[in-house]
Amino acid sequence: MTQEHAGALKASTVCRLLSDAEIREIAEITELKQLGAGVELFRENDPGDGLYLVLEGNVDVLKRTPTGERSLAQLGANGVLGEMSLLTDDARSATARALVPSRVLRIPVGRFRELIGTGAPAALKVVAGLAEMLARRVGSMNAKMLELAEQAQAGQEESPQSKTEKFIELQRSLQVWSL
């Protein structure tokens, strides 16, 4: 564990409830990964192996569609991805690929679940932080979906370009894909 790991965790929204001692406890199980540009962090349908926190660089989150890959989000420093793997055994729902040389910190699912099993307050507070983050994402998604439904119900005529721009805005504002 390094001070850098603890500092990165402390700056993360999912660890905001932790004391300094609890931050150190989580930092002790973290692993640093360095990625070259174009290197995949994980692939859609892979088993989840942990939560990732972007320390530096940029990671593109991609989803396969019938017409090819589509970028869902680009995450920079302090970006969190893979969070659902700490909570469920579901497969990855998207691919994460470094856009530039990047460094990420991983909280491995196995070690994290061991902490949960012992009732470690640090792990339980991380779960509370994840719940808070996910609740905000759902609230944001609900607001955007309501806005779109109201526009559709009002029968507003829009140009294809306007619809595309609104879709892109929705996609950027949500960035809620759980990986």
Buried (B, 14 or more C-beta within 10 A) or exposed (E): BEEBBBEBBBEBEBBBBBEEEBBBBBBEBBBBBEBEEEBBBBBBEBEBBBBBBBBBBBBBBBBEEEEEBEEBBEBBBEBBBBBBBBBEEEBBBBBBBBBBBBBBBBBBBEBBEEBBEEEBBBBBBBBBBBEBBBEEBEEBBEEBEEEEEEEEEEEEEEEEEEEEEBEEEBBEEBBBBBB
